[in-house]
C-alpha cells in the first residue's frame, strides 16, 4: 500500500487504517474497526527467536484508549501515517470538486442550448398558426 508504515513506525505516531477489506471472521482486532480508524502507535516490540522467525509488534491505542498489539508482518502495510493519508484525502477531494465544477459548466451549457431549442420550437409553432 502507498505510504504504509510497514516496520518504520515511530512511538506516538498517529496512523490510519482506511480502505482495507478485512473479514470480521479473521478474528483480527483491526477488522472490528469502522474505517477510517485512527490509532496512536504506543510502542514497538521486537523479539528474536532461534527456532522461528523474529516477531515485530506494534502496540496501538484507539480513540477510546483501548490498547492492543498487532503484528507488523501482518498489518504493517495496512497502516499509514496520518499526514500522508490526509494529503491524499485533500488531493482526492480537490479532484472531485474540479470534476464537479466541470460537470456544472457542461450542464449550464446544455441548458442554454435547450433554451434556444425551445425558443425555436415556439417560433415554429407560432409560424404554423
C-alpha positions in Angstrom: 0.0 0.0 0.0 1.2 3.5 -0.8 2.9 5.2 2.1 2.3 2.3 4.5 4.5 2.5 7.6 5.5 -1.2 7.4 8.2 -1.6 10.0 9.1 2.1 10.1 6.5 3.1 12.7 7.5 5.5 15.5 6.3 5.9 19.0 3.4 8.4 19.3 2.9 8.4 15.6 -0.7 8.7 14.5 -1.6 6.1 12.0 -4.7 5.4 9.9 -6.4 2.2 8.8 -8.5 3.1 5.7 -9.9 1.4 2.6 -8.8 -2.1 3.7 -11.2 -5.0 3.2 -11.0 -7.4 6.2 -13.3 -10.2 7.0 -14.6 -10.0 10.6 -14.2 -13.8 10.8 -10.5 -13.3 10.6 -10.6 -12.7 14.4 -8.2 -9.8 13.9 -8.7 -6.9 16.2 -8.3 -4.3 13.3 -11.2 -5.9 11.4 -13.7 -4.7 14.1 -13.0 -1.0 13.4 -15.0 1.2 11.2 -12.7 2.8 8.6 -11.1 5.2 8.6 -9.8 4.2 12.0 -7.1 6.2 13.8 -4.6 4.9 16.3 -1.6 6.1 18.2 1.4 3.9 18.0 2.4 3.5 21.6 5.3 1.0 21.4 7.4 -1.0 19.1 8.4 -4.5 20.2 11.0 -6.7 18.5 11.7 -10.2 19.7 14.3 -12.5 18.2 13.9 -16.3 18.3 16.4 -19.0 17.5 13.8 -21.6 16.3 11.4 -19.3 14.4 11.0 -16.0 12.6 11.6 -12.9 14.6 8.5 -11.1 15.9 7.9 -7.4 15.3 4.8 -5.9 17.0 3.2 -2.6 17.4 1.1 -1.6 20.4 -1.7 0.6 19.1 -4.1 2.8 21.1 -7.6 3.6 19.7 -9.6 6.8 20.3 -11.2 5.2 23.3 -7.9 4.4 25.0 -8.0 0.7 24.3 -4.6 -0.7 23.6 -3.7 -3.9 21.7 -0.8 -5.5 19.9 -0.7 -6.1 16.1 1.9 -8.0 14.1 3.9 -5.7 11.8 4.3 -8.5 9.3 0.5 -8.9 9.1 -0.7 -5.3 9.5 2.3 -3.0 8.9 1.3 -2.5 5.2 -2.3 -1.6 6.2 -1.4 1.4 8.4 -0.5 4.8 7.0 0.9 7.9 8.6 -1.9 10.4 9.2 -0.1 13.2 7.3 0.3 11.2 4.2 -3.3 10.0 4.4 -4.6 13.5 5.0 -2.7 14.9 2.0 -4.1 12.1 -0.3 -7.6 12.8 1.0 -7.2 16.5 0.3 -6.0 15.9 -3.2 -8.8 13.4 -3.8 -11.3 16.0 -2.6 -9.9 18.7 -4.8 -10.1 16.3 -7.8 -13.7 15.6 -7.1 -14.5 19.3 -6.7 -12.8 20.1 -10.0 -14.7 17.3 -11.8 -18.0 18.6 -10.4 -17.2 22.1 -11.4 -16.5 20.9 -15.0 -19.8 19.0 -15.0 -21.7 22.1 -13.7 -20.3 24.2 -16.6 -21.2 21.5 -19.1 -24.8 21.3 -17.7 -25.2 25.0 -17.8 -24.1 25.0 -21.5 -26.6 22.2 -22.2 -29.4 24.2 -20.5 -28.6 27.2 -22.7 -28.8 25.0 -25.8 -32.1 23.6 -24.7 -33.4 27.1 -24.1 -32.5 28.1 -27.6 -34.2 24.9 -29.0 -37.4 25.7 -27.0 -37.4 29.3 -28.4 -37.0 27.9 -31.9 -39.8 25.4 -31.4 -42.1 28.1 -30.1 -41.3 30.3 -33.1 -42.0 27.4 -35.4 -45.3 26.8 -33.6 -46.3 30.4 -33.8 -45.5 30.5 -37.5 -47.8 27.4 -38.0 -50.8 29.3 -36.7 
